[in-house]
Amino acid sequence: MKRFFVAAIIVIVAVLAAPVMYSTTHGYTTWWFRRRATVTVNGNPNGFLHRRLNDSALILTRTDTSPYQSYLVSLTERKFLIHCGEWSAPRWPVFPVAHVSPPCSVFSNGADDPKADNPVFSSLVVQKNSVEFTTTSGKQVKASW
């Protein structure tokens, strides 16, 4: 009887894990991991940071505003910086994002949101262990890890 339960648990875990592994390996789902970082707004600690496993992008979340505001920043040679609109990253240590309707993309940016403190793309500075930019309200946002 004990072997049956162990076998049943293994089958259940495999059935649940297979779709997650498939969608991750085929690029349908990306995983964002909270990283130890210092996020400052005008020099005051106010935020947290998630990075993709392959370190190609990060989501920086400001906590000095209500609601929180998140920004998607590319860390590749093809730089981009967008506001995530009404969506902000959860404080969880890990979260998935599906490719079908990502919550933070150029199609959901904060351009039309009156509460959005949009970034000034020309102010983006990406270095080896830091990112900084200025927002339209003049706030200096910096993350270092």
C-alpha positions as CSV (number, residue, x, y, z in Angstrom):
1,M,0.0,0.0,0.0
2,K,2.9,2.4,0.9
3,R,4.5,1.7,-2.5
4,F,1.2,2.6,-4.2
5,F,1.1,6.0,-2.5
6,V,4.7,6.7,-3.4
7,A,4.2,5.8,-7.0
8,A,1.0,7.9,-7.1
9,I,2.8,10.9,-5.7
10,I,5.6,10.5,-8.3
11,V,3.1,10.3,-11.1
12,I,1.2,13.4,-9.9
13,V,4.4,15.4,-9.6
14,A,5.5,14.3,-13.1
15,V,2.1,15.2,-14.6
16,L,2.2,18.6,-13.0
17,A,5.9,19.3,-13.7
18,A,5.8,18.2,-17.4
19,P,3.8,21.2,-18.7
20,V,5.9,23.7,-16.7
21,M,9.2,22.2,-18.0
22,Y,7.8,22.1,-21.6
23,S,6.7,25.7,-21.6
24,T,9.9,26.8,-20.0
25,T,12.3,25.0,-22.3
26,H,10.3,26.1,-25.4
27,G,10.3,29.7,-24.4
28,Y,6.5,30.0,-23.7
29,T,7.2,30.9,-20.0
30,T,10.0,32.9,-18.6
31,W,10.9,32.9,-14.9
32,W,11.8,36.0,-12.9
33,F,13.9,35.7,-9.8
34,R,14.2,38.2,-7.0
35,R,17.8,39.3,-6.6
36,R,19.6,40.8,-3.8
37,A,19.8,44.4,-4.9
38,T,19.6,48.0,-3.7
39,V,16.9,50.0,-5.4
40,T,17.0,53.7,-4.7
41,V,14.8,56.6,-5.7
42,N,16.5,60.0,-5.3
43,G,19.1,58.2,-3.1
44,N,16.5,56.6,-0.7
45,P,16.0,52.8,-0.6
46,N,12.6,52.2,-2.2
47,G,12.2,49.0,-4.2
48,F,13.2,45.5,-5.3
49,L,14.5,43.8,-8.3
50,H,13.8,40.6,-10.3
51,R,16.0,39.3,-13.1
52,R,15.6,36.7,-15.8
53,L,17.5,33.5,-15.3
54,N,19.7,34.3,-18.3
55,D,20.3,37.9,-17.1
56,S,19.0,39.4,-20.3
57,A,16.5,41.7,-18.6
58,L,15.3,42.9,-15.2
59,I,12.1,44.2,-13.7
60,L,12.8,47.0,-11.3
61,T,9.9,47.9,-8.9
62,R,9.6,51.2,-7.0
63,T,7.9,51.1,-3.7
64,D,7.9,54.9,-3.0
65,T,4.6,55.3,-4.9
66,S,1.1,53.9,-4.4
67,P,0.5,51.7,-6.3
68,Y,4.0,50.4,-6.8
69,Q,5.5,51.1,-10.3
70,S,7.6,48.5,-12.2
71,Y,9.9,49.0,-15.2
72,L,11.3,46.5,-17.6
73,V,14.9,47.0,-18.6
74,S,16.8,45.1,-21.2
75,L,20.4,44.2,-20.3
76,T,21.3,43.1,-23.8
77,E,23.0,45.1,-26.5
78,R,19.6,46.1,-27.8
79,K,18.6,48.4,-24.9
80,F,15.1,49.3,-24.0
81,L,13.3,50.6,-21.0
82,I,9.5,50.7,-20.5
83,H,7.0,51.4,-17.7
84,C,4.9,48.3,-16.9
85,G,1.6,50.3,-16.8
86,E,-0.8,49.3,-14.0
87,W,1.0,46.0,-13.4
88,S,3.7,45.8,-10.8
89,A,5.9,42.8,-10.0
90,P,4.9,40.7,-7.0
91,R,7.3,40.6,-4.0
92,W,7.5,36.8,-4.4
93,P,11.0,35.4,-4.8
94,V,10.1,33.7,-8.1
95,F,7.3,34.2,-10.6
96,P,6.5,33.1,-14.1
97,V,5.4,35.2,-17.1
98,A,3.7,33.6,-20.0
99,H,4.5,34.8,-23.6
100,V,0.9,35.0,-24.7
101,S,0.0,38.2,-22.7
102,P,3.0,39.4,-20.7
103,P,2.0,41.9,-18.0
104,C,5.0,44.1,-18.8
105,S,5.5,44.8,-22.5
106,V,5.6,47.6,-25.1
107,F,1.9,46.9,-25.6
108,S,1.0,47.5,-21.9
109,N,3.3,50.4,-21.1
110,G,2.2,53.3,-18.9
111,A,2.1,55.9,-21.7
112,D,-1.6,56.5,-21.2
113,D,-1.7,55.9,-17.4
114,P,-2.0,59.3,-15.5
115,K,-0.4,57.7,-12.4
116,A,2.6,56.4,-14.3
117,D,6.0,58.0,-13.7
118,N,7.3,57.1,-17.1
119,P,11.1,56.6,-17.7
120,V,13.1,58.9,-19.9
121,F,14.8,56.4,-22.3
122,S,17.7,58.8,-23.1
123,S,18.7,58.8,-19.5
124,L,19.1,55.0,-19.2
125,V,22.6,54.0,-18.1
126,V,23.3,50.2,-17.9
127,Q,26.6,49.1,-16.4
128,K,27.9,45.7,-15.3
129,N,26.2,45.7,-11.9
130,S,23.8,48.6,-12.0
131,V,21.1,50.4,-13.9
132,E,19.9,53.9,-13.6
133,F,17.5,56.3,-15.3
134,T,15.4,59.4,-14.7
135,T,11.6,59.5,-14.8
136,T,9.4,62.2,-16.3
137,S,8.8,63.6,-12.8
138,G,12.5,64.1,-12.4
139,K,13.1,61.1,-10.0
140,Q,16.5,59.4,-10.2
141,V,16.0,55.6,-10.0
142,K,19.0,53.4,-9.5
143,A,19.4,49.6,-8.9
144,S,22.7,48.0,-8.1
145,W,23.5,44.4,-7.3
